[in-house]
């Protein structure tokens, strides 16, 4: 059956080349039209672990506490921050950003409520609250309050009082949340029923999510560009930096787009230069370029047609496709030119057909083994890595089909040109490598053992600690902005601690109302008999009212007027949530808050305890009673409650939230250790019950993904080696030869991990793919060398002579393709995105080792083991030669 298919394929190439070309062009035009849907996805979720249970909890808490997307703009003015000129600039900057259509609000020091300007009794607080831009606000008192308030310091104002922040809030994406919830329900239904209706609905929801994310990403990019344009106008007035999670996603997309264009064009030009130097014939430059371009265009069309966005991980797929396609084309060109030199009188059709017969099988297995390497990435458990694996598997299939249709069809149309034949049998470098291989067997084995030891020790030093800041070059705007936020304004990576209180949500009963009435009456009696001197403090306090008494005196303890009116308001049914706020809950929240605040890894900590610190200042530094807590909740203005209560308490769920930002740039920060210590200490040292406190947020999700990388790397490498070993057994049908063939590829792939361990490059979602990609590409050299070596060995049965001849023939093609691949990946070093730089450098290094392994270690192991049955090889070669001559 295989021979019939082969004969039909050869007949199409020879007799129907014009028709094949026409249909190919029609297909490419269709795919080019579909390529308009090609998009990038650099959302935070594209960097998370697939099916992480923490992700669902994170989304649930985000919905509960109303977390939306926001950017942070830092402003360090030339003049003092609280000078009128700086505040005028800040106000104008805020107003211009606030005027943007999709900006929901902008929070700055100009907007937040000032509670002590001037100090007044709590009964007058609601009517007295001002903001910094209120003409009646005292600037000196406002500066003191903002710089010392536990709510604002290190959030909107740094400790040195020279840098402030504007929080630019975007609307909560309810549409996305609804779609995600719908997809979750449909996935569960499909898991239980597996019917076609649920499958179609799930597909539709996925398409809607894809389109929504694409549209939202485009809108966000326009917003960020508009904000950047505004920032440029204010750069003469001070130092401004923009940061935040949406900024990270948008900048990653921007860098990836630039890299796609820059490196795609760079690799394309490199191919032109390389092919020109190697072959010095226009046809051998044009044909590979046409094939490579057709493959890239076809894949862009397929990805657009399937609505399959690329991510940070798959952003280099164009460069990879160009390189892999070029590798196949170089082998075809070298083989054709070699046959043309040896058989100049052969008919052009026969030359093409024999070339295809000699190269198709090794290229097919090359494509299959490379595909196996990429498919192995599905075992990583990380969605973008999985998608990258499938994407490249499809890509290598397209490259194989396109190359073995377009190349022979175009060559058939160009006709025979004897001048384009191979002029030299070998080059000096491959002859030198052959000599070294044959004369220095012990040295090669010794170097291999040393390299293995180096790799093992280095791999044992691998780390997964990484941060978003480390993804970007130090000269980029996003790096500078994130550094300012991280070091001056309380950290960057958010972490939430969710505290669940035992028992049901409290309800208001008759008994509780009576108890409240009794406590209020007792409190009033106490007030009436208290000496006024007890409520005065040092008159030097800057926050005394005009009478000289501390305004805190009248906060909760001085209740002029009818106590009954307060009692009625307090115990009524108008807002029963006030009864939730009790001293035992505040104490529990404060324990965790103070513990987190004391850790060196943490920056700004916000929780209900933050409001309590402010309230206790009104109460002469004394803790509030249950009555005072309830009264406080009742008198807090709604806009202030939205800042200090609602984001940190869910009365409905009997739950509190403590938000902390981690200082991402802290040297020696170990995220997994930090999270483990927090969980353990909250139970062991603070006395909470196991399971009562849960950690969530981007810090947890990102750390889960990082910690999975060790097991993911082991899984992917195990899968790729098992798959390729199976392919070798099928191809070579020789266990010894299959094991030998694995050795240079194993060394090249694992060396990457060793170098990363020694140098300190962390394992991340991009570097985890390097080992598998290395095997996928490097195995091509092994297959081509062994296939050619078998042919050369069949000629005279001489193992040594076969090595020399193999180096003189296929050795050149391996050398050409490897050098091109190494140079192609080296171009990635010019990126501003560090994972791309690491990816390029490490892959280029691995390919250099793979090249040396294929031309030195592999033939040396063949000499040692001698795995071939020479007589059988010679019989097979006679059969193949007879078939070729009979064309």
N, C-alpha and C positions, 0 to 999 in steps of 0.2 A: 504494500500500500504506500509506504514511504517513497519507493522508487517511482510509482505512478504519479504521486503528487509532485515529485521532483521533476519528472519528465514534462508534466503539464506546465509547471512554473517556467521551465527552460523554454518551452514552446511559446509561451506568452511573451517572454522577454525577446525572443528571436523574431517572432512573426507579428506580434500585436503591440509593439512598443509604443506606436503612436496613440493607439486607443488607451493603453495604460496611462500614458502621460496626460491625455485629455481628462480622463476620469479623476486622476490625481489632482489636476488643477481645479476641477469643479469642487472636489472635496475640500481643498485648501481655501477656496473662495468662501465656501459655506462656513468653515471654521473661523476664517478671518472675520466674518460678520459676527459670529458668536463671541469673539474675543472682546467685544465692547463690554461684556458683562464681567470681565476679569477684574477682581478686586483683591485688596489686602485686608487682613484682619489682625490688628495688634492690640485688641482689647485685653484687659487684665485677665479675663477668663481663658484666653488663649494660652496663658502661662500657668494654668492650674492643672491639677491632677484629675484625670478622668474618673468619674464616679466616686469622688472623695465625699464621704458622708458629711464632712465639715462644711462643704460647699452649700449643701441644702440648709444646714443650720445657719450659716452666714447669711444666706438670702432671707431666711425667715426673720432673723434679728434686724436686718436692714429694713425690711418692710415694717417691722414693729416699731422701730425707733426713727423711721423717716429719714434714713441716710440717703442723700442724693449726691450727685457729682458736683465737685467744686474745684476751682483753681485758686492758688494762693499767689498773690503778687506782693513781693517785698519792695519796700521803698526806704532807702537810706539817703536822706537829702544832704545837700552840700551845707546848707545852713542848719542850725539847731532844729530838731524835729518839732518842738513846740513853739517855734517862732511863728509869727503871723504869716510870713512869706511861705514857709514850708507847709503850714496848714492850708493856706490858700491853694497851693499846688496839689496837695493831697485831695482837697475837696473837688477841684476841677477834674482831676484824674478819675476820682470815683464817679462823678456825675457823667463823664463821657462813657465810661464802661457800663454804668447802670442804664444808659440810654440804648444800649444794644438790644435788639429785639428779643433774643432768647435768654438773656441774662435776667434771672428772676429777682436777684437782690445782690447788693454789695455791702458787706459788713466791714467797717473800719473803725478806728478810734473816734471818728467823727460821729458815729451813729449809735454806739452802745450807751445804755442808760448809766448816768452818773447818779449814785445814790446819796452822795455826801457833798452836795454842791448847792447850798451849804448844808451842814448837818441839821436835821430836823427830827422831831418825834415821828414815830412810825405812823401815827394818825394823820400826819401831813405828808407822808412820803409819796403817795400816789400823785398828788397835785404838785409836788416839788421836783419830780424827776426831770432832769435836763440831759441834753447831749452836749458835746464839745462845741458844736456850731450854734448853740443857743446863745444869743447876745448877752443874756444875763449870767451865763456860766463863768465862774471864776477859773481862769486858766491855770493858776498855780495849784489850786485845790484839785482840779481835774487831773493835772499831771501827777500829783501825789497819789491820787486814787488809782489811776490807770497803772502806775508803776508798782503799786503795792497790792492791788486787788488779786486775790488768788484766782479769779476768773480770767483776767485779761493779761496778766504778766506772762511772758513766754508764749503767748497765743497771738495777741495783736500788737504786743510791744515787748522788745527784748530787755534784758536786765540792764543793759547800758543806756537804754532810753534813746538810742540813735537809729533804730530800725523798727519800722512798723509793717504790718501786713494787712492786705485787703483780701478778704475771702469773697470770691466771685462765685455765687451759687447759681446752678442751673436747675430747671424744674425736675422733679422726680419723674423718671420715665415709667409711668404707669402702664403704658402699652407694652413695653418690654417685660415688665413684671407679670402682666396678665398672660402674655404669650409663653413665658417660661413656666408659669403654673399650669397652663393648658398642656404644654408639652410633657410636663411631669405626669399629669393625670393620664394622658394618652399612652405614654410609655408603660405605665402600670397596667392599663387596660390591655395593651397589646401583649404584654408579658403574660397576662393571665389567659387571654383568648386567642391571640395569634391569628385573628381574622383579617381579611383584606381591607375591610372598611376602616378599622383602626389604623392599619398600616398606611392607607392613603391619607387619612386625616393627619397622621403624624408627619408624613411627608409634606403635606400642605403647610402645617405649622412650622416645620423647619425652614421651608421656603420663605414664609412670612417673617420669621426671625432673621433670616439671612438678609432679606430686603430691608427690614427695619434697621438692622445694625449698619448696613451699608449707608442708608440715608442719614442716620444719626451721626455716623462717623464723618460724613461729608459736611453736615451742618456744624459739628463740633470743630472741624478743621477751619471752616470759615470764621467761626467765632474766635478761635485762637489767633488766626491771622489778623482779624480786626482788632483784637486786643493788642497784639504786637505792633500794629500800625499806630495805635494810640500811645503805646509805651515810647515809641521812637520820638514822639513830639516832646516828651518830658525828660528825655535822657540828659539834657543840659542842666536839669535841676537836681540830679542825684543819681544814685545807683539803683536800677530797677531790675528785678529778676522774676520770671514767671515759673511756677512749678505746680505740682499736683499730679495725681494719678491720670486724669484725662490728658494732661500734657505729656506724660510718659508715653501713653498709647499713641498720641498723635505724632510725637517726634520719632517714635519707632517706625511708624508708617512712612514718615518723611525720609528717614534714613534708608529704609528698605527700598523705597521707590528710587531714591538716588543710586543705591547700590545696584538695583536691578538694571538701571540704565547704564550707569558708569561701567560696571563690571561686565555686563552683557556686551557692550560696545568694546570694552577692553579685551575681553576674551576673543571676540570676533576679529579684532585687529591683530591680536596675537596669532590667531589661526592663519590669517593671511600671511603674516611675516614668516611664521614657522614653515608653512607649506611652500612658500616661495623659496626659502633657503634650502629646504630639503629636496624638493623635486625640480625646481627651476623650469617648470612648464606651466603655462596658463591653465590648461585643462585640469591639471592636478591640484590647482588652487580653486578653480571655479566649481568643480564637481563637489568636493567636500563642503564648500561654503553653501551651495544650493541645498544639499542634504541637511546640513545642520540648521539652516534657516527654516526649511520646511518642517523639521521636527519641532522647533520652538514655536512656530506659528500654529501648528496642529495642536500642541499641548495648551497654548494660551486659549485657543478656541474651545477645546474640550473642557478646560477648567471653567471658562465662562459659560458654556452650554450647561454644564452640570451645577452651576452656581457653587463652585468649590473654591473658596477664597484661600489664598496662601497666607501663611503666618510668618513670624520671625524665623521659625525653624526651617520653613521651606522656601525662604526668600532667595536662596542661592540655586534654586532648581534650574534656572536658565543656564547658568554657568555649568552646572553639572551635565545638563542635556547636551550642551555644545561640546563639552569635553568627551562624553561617552560616544556621541555620534561621530566625532572626529576620530576617535580610536578605531571604530569599525571601518571608517573610510580609509584611514591610513593603511590598515591591513589589506584592504581590497586593492589599493593603489600599488602597494609594494609587491603583492602577489602577481598582479597583472603585469607590471613592468618586468618582473623576474621571468615570467613565462614568455613575454615578448622578446626578451633578450635571448632566452634559450631556444625559442622556436619562432624565429622571425617570419618563417614561411607559412605559419598556421593562419587559417582563415580567421577573420575578426570575430565571428560568432563563436568559433571554437575557443578562442582565447578567453572570451568573456565567460562562456559556459564552464570551462575548466577552472577558471578563477573562482567562480561562484561555488563550484563543487568542492574545491579545496578549502575555501574560507567559510562557507555557509555553516558547516557543522560546528567548528570551533566558535564562530560568532554567535550561533544559536545557543550553545552552552554558556558562552560568555554572558549573553543576555539573561538566560535562565538563572545562572548563579548570581549575577548582579541583582536580578529581581528577588531571589531568595534572600539576599543580604538586606534589601530594603524592606521586604515583607516582614523580616524578623523584628522590625521596629514596632510592629503592632503589639508585641508583648511588653512594651514599656509601660503601658497603662496611662500615658500622657497623651491627651487628645491631639495636640498639634504634631507630636512625634509620630503618632499613628497615621494621621493624615499625610504627613510627609512620606512615610513608608509606602502607602498606597499610591500616592501621587507619582513617586519616582518609579514604582513598579510599572504603572501605566506608561510613564515616560520612556522607560527603556524598551518596552514593547513597541511603542510607536517608533522609536529610533531604529530598531531592528527592521521593522516592516518598511519604513520609509527608505532606509538605506538600501535594502535589497530589492526595491522597486525602482526608485528614482536613479540611483547610481548606474545600474546596468542599462536602464532605458536611455539615459542621457549619453552614456558611453557608446551605446549602439548607434545613436544618431550622429555622434561626432565622428565615427569611423576610426579606422586604424591609422596610427601614425607611428612609424618605426622609430622616429627620432625621440619619442617619449618613452622608449624602453629603458630598462635599468642599465646604467653605464658601468657601474662598478659592482664587483661581486660582494664587497664588504667595505667597511670603513675601519680606520686605524683603531678607534676606540673599542669597538666590539672585538677586534682581534686581540687587543691588549687585555680586555677582561677575560677572554677565553684562555690566554696564557696564564694569567693570575690564578684562574680557577683550577687549571690542570697542574700547576707547579706548586701551589700553596694550600694544599688541602688541609693540613693541620692548622695553619693560621686561620683559615676560614672557619673551621669548627671551633677553635679557641675563641675567636671574636664573637661567634654566635653564642657560646656559653656565657661569655662576659655580658653580652647584650641581654640575654635572658635574665641573668642575675640583677643587672641594672633595672630591668623592667619590673621584676618582682618586688624589689625593695621600693622603687618609686611608686608602684601601684598601691603599696601598703600605706603610703603617705597621702593618698588622695583625700581631698576634703570637698564638701558640698556647700560650705558657707559662701554666700554671695549676696549682693544687694542690688537694688535697682540703680543706685548711684554708680556702682562699678560697671554698669553696662555701657556707660557713655564716656567719651574722651573728655579729658579735663578742660579742653578749650571750648566745649560746646555750651550753649546757653542753658540747656536743661541741667547739665552737671553743675554749673555755677549756681543756678536757682535752687536746686535741691540741696546743695551744700549750705547755702545761706539759711534755708528753712530748717535744715537738720541741726545746724550748730548754733544758730541765734534764736530760733523761734520754736524750740521744743520738740524737734525730731520730725521724722517723715512717715515711717511705716506704722499704720494704725493697728492697735491690738485692743480688743474688747474683752472685758471680764464680766460675765453674766452671773449674777447672784440670785438664785432662786430661794425665796424664804419658805420655810416649812409651814404647812397648814393652808387653809383656804383664805381667799381674800376676805378681810374683815367686813362685817356688816353692822349697821347701826341698829341697836336694840333699845328698848325702853330703859333697861338697866344701865346701859352705857350713857344714855341721855341724863339719867338721874345722877350718875357718877360725875359727869361733866358739870352739871349744875352745882353740885356740892363743891367741886374743886374750884369753880369760878367764884362762888360765894366766899370760900375760904381765902382765895387769892385777893378778893376785894377787901376783906377784913384786914388782911396782912398789909395791904397798901395803905389803908387808913391809919394804921398804928405805927407805920415805919417812920423813923427819923429821916428828915429830908437830907441830912448830911450823908446818909448812906448812899445817896445817888449822885454824889459829886466826885469829881476826880481832879487831877492836877490841872490848874488853870492854864498851864503852858501848852496843853494839848492843842494842836492846830485845828481840831475839829470841835470846838466849843461853840454853842449858839451864843446869840447876843447877850443873854443874861449871865453868861459865864458858866452855866451848868452843862454837863455832858449830855448831848442829845440822846445817847443810849439810855439815859435814865428813863425816858418816857416810851421806850420801845414797846416792851410787852408788859411792863409792870405798872406803868402809870396809865390808868384808864379812867379819865375824867368822864363824868356823865353816868347814865343809867347802865349798870352792869347787865340788867335784864336784856337790854337791846343787843349787847354782844352775845349774851347767852342764846337768845332767840336765833340770832344769825348763825351761831356756831352749831347748835344742835339741830337745826332745821334740816329738811331733806333736800335743800337746794343743791348741795355738792357733797355727797357722802364720801368722795375720794379723800377728803381731808383727814378722815379717821385712819387712813392707811399709814400716815406719817407718825411713827412712834419712836421713842428714844432707843429701843433695842435695835430697830432697823438702822437708825443713824449710826449707832455704835458699830454695828457689823460692817456697814459701808465704809466708815472711817478707818477701820482696821485694815481693810484691803487697800484703800486709797493711800494711807500713810506708808504701808509696806511697799507699794509700787513706787511711790514718790521717792523713797529712800534708796532705791536701786540705782547704780551708776548707769545702767543701760537705758533707763527711761528718761524721757523729756517731760513734756506737759502731761499732767494727769487731771482729768475732769470727771466729776461725778456729782451726786447729790451732796456729798461732803463739801464740795466747793461752795455751794450755796450756804451750807451750814456755817462755814468759816465766816462768810460775810454776815450772816444773821447773828452769829455770836458776838461779832463786833458791836452790833446794836444792843446786845444784852450784857454789856460790860464783861465780855469774854467768857460768860458762863454758859454751860450747855442748856438747851431749851427743853422745857417739859413737853409732855404730850399735848397739853392745851396750847402752849405757845407755838408748837409746830403746826397744829391745825389752824390756828389764827394766822400764822405766817402764810400758809398756803392760800388762805382766803383773801389776804390783802395784797399779795404780790400781783402787780399789773400783768395782764395777759401776755404782753410782748416780752416782759422779763421772764415770765414763767416758761415761755417757749425757748428761752436761752438756757436757763439753769435747772429746769425740772423735767420738762417733757422728753428731752433727748436721753435722760438718765434714769427714768422711772417708768415702769408699766404697772399701774395699780391693778388693772384688769387681770394681769398674769402674776401678780404678787412677786414682782421681779425688779431688780435694779441693775443698772449697767454702769461699769466704770471704764472710761475710755482713756487709753494711754498711747502715747506716740513714742516709738523706739528710735533712739539715735542711731541711725543706720550706718553712719560713717565712723562709729566708735571702733577704734583699733582693737582687734581681738574679740569682737562680738561673736558669740556662738549662740545662734538663734534657738537651736533645738535644746541645748542645755538650759538656756534662759527660760523657755516655756516649761520645761520639765520641772525646774526649780520652783517656778511660780506655782504650778499645780501642787507640788509636794508641800511647799511651805504654807500655803493657804490651809491645808489640812493639818499638817504636823505642828506648825508654830502658831497659827492664828486660831485653830480649834474648830474649823468648819467641817461639816460632814462630807465624806467622799461623794462626789456627784452633785453636791450642792452648788458648786462653782464650775462654770464652763468657760473655756477660752475660745474666742473666735476672732474674725477679722482677717485682713489681707496678710498679716504677719503669720497667722496659723496656716492659711491656705498655701502660701508661698513656701513655708517651711515644710509642710507635708509633701509638696512636690519635690523639693530639694532632697528630703530624706529618702524619697522613693527612688532616687537616681542610682544608688548603689545596687539595689535589687534589680532595677530596670536594666542597668548595664550588664549585670550577670545574665539576666534573662535574654536580652537581645543578643549578646555574644554567644550564649549557649545555643540559641535558636539558629543563628546564622552559621555557626560551625557545623551543627547537626545537618542543616539543610544543604550546605555546600559539600559536606562529606558525602551525603547521599547522592548529590549530583555527580561528584567525582566517581563514585562507585558505578553509577549508571554509564557515565561517559567512558571511563577507562577499563571498567570491569576487572579491576586489579586492586586488591586491598593495600598491598605494599606501596604501589604507586600513588594511590589516593592519600595515604598517610604522609608520604613524602611531599606531595603537592600542597598539603595543608600547612607544613612547617613554615615556609617563608611568609605566607599570608598571616598566620597566627602571630609571628614575631612582629611583623609590620603593624598589625592592628593593636596589639597589646603594648607595643613600645609607646604609642601615643599616651596611654594611661600612665606609664612609667614616667615619661617626661613631664606630664601634668603634675604628678605627685612631687617630683623633684623641684620643679620650678615654682609650684604653688598655685598653678592655674586651677580654679575650682571646677568641679564637674557640674555642668548645668544643662539646660534643655537643648543647647546647641552642641556642646562638646560631647554629649552622650551619643550623638549620631556619628561622630568621626570614625570610631572603630569599625562600625558596620559598613560605612561608606568606603573606608579604606579596603576592607576585605572585598567588597563588591567590585571595586575597580581593579585592585591589585590581582585578584584571581584571574582577570583577563590575561595578564602576562603569563601566568602559570599554564593556563589551558593552551594558549597559542604555542608556547615553547614546547610543551610535552607533545602536542599533536605533530608539530614539525619535527621534533626529535625522533619520534617513532618512524616517520618517513625516511629520515636520514639514516637511522640505524638499520632499517630494512635494506638499504643499498648494499652494505658490506658486512654488517654485524659488528662493526668496530665502535665500541662505546666512546672512545676518545675522539676518533675522527668525526663521529656524529655530533659531538659537542662543538667542534670547530666549525663544521658546516652549518649547524643550527645558529650559532652566533653570527655567522656571515650572512645568513638569510633572515630568519625571523627575529634574530637579535637586533637587527637594525629597526624593524618595525616597532618592537618593544621599546627600544631606546627612544625613537622618535615620539611615540605616543606618551611615554612616561615623562619625558622632558616637557612636552607641551602641557600635560596635566599639571606638572609641578609649577611651571610658570603661570598657568591659568589660575591656580589656587593662590599663588603668591600675590596676585593682583589684589586679592581681598584684604591685604594688609593695609591698604590705603583708606579703608572704611573708618568712619567716626564711631561705629557701633562695635564695641569690644568683642562681643560674642562672634561677630563676623570675622574679626581679625584673628581670634584664636582658631576659629574653624579653618580659615585659609592656611595659617602657618602650620597647624598640626597635620592637616591633610597633606600639604606639600611635603612635610617631613616624612610622613608615613609612606607616601608614594616613592620618595627617594630610597627609603629602606627597602620597599617592595621591589623596586627596580634592581637594586643590588642583589637582593635575595633571589630573584628570578634568574639572574645571569651568573651568579656565583654559587650560592648555597644549594639551590635546586639541582643544577647539574652535578655538583660535588656529591650530593646525597644519592643521585642516580648512579654515579660511579661506585659508591660504596655498597649500595643495596643490590644494584643490577636487577631490577624488577621485571625485565621484559623477556618474553619467549621469542627469540630472534627468528626462528624458523616460521612461526605463525605470522609474525610481522611481515616477513618477506612474501608469504603467500597472499596476504591481504594487499600488499602493495602491487603485486603483479595483477591482481584482479582489478584494482582501481585504475591502474595504467591501461589495461585492456578496455575498460569502460570509456576512459577519456579518449583513447585513440579511435574508438568506434563512433564518436560523435559526428 
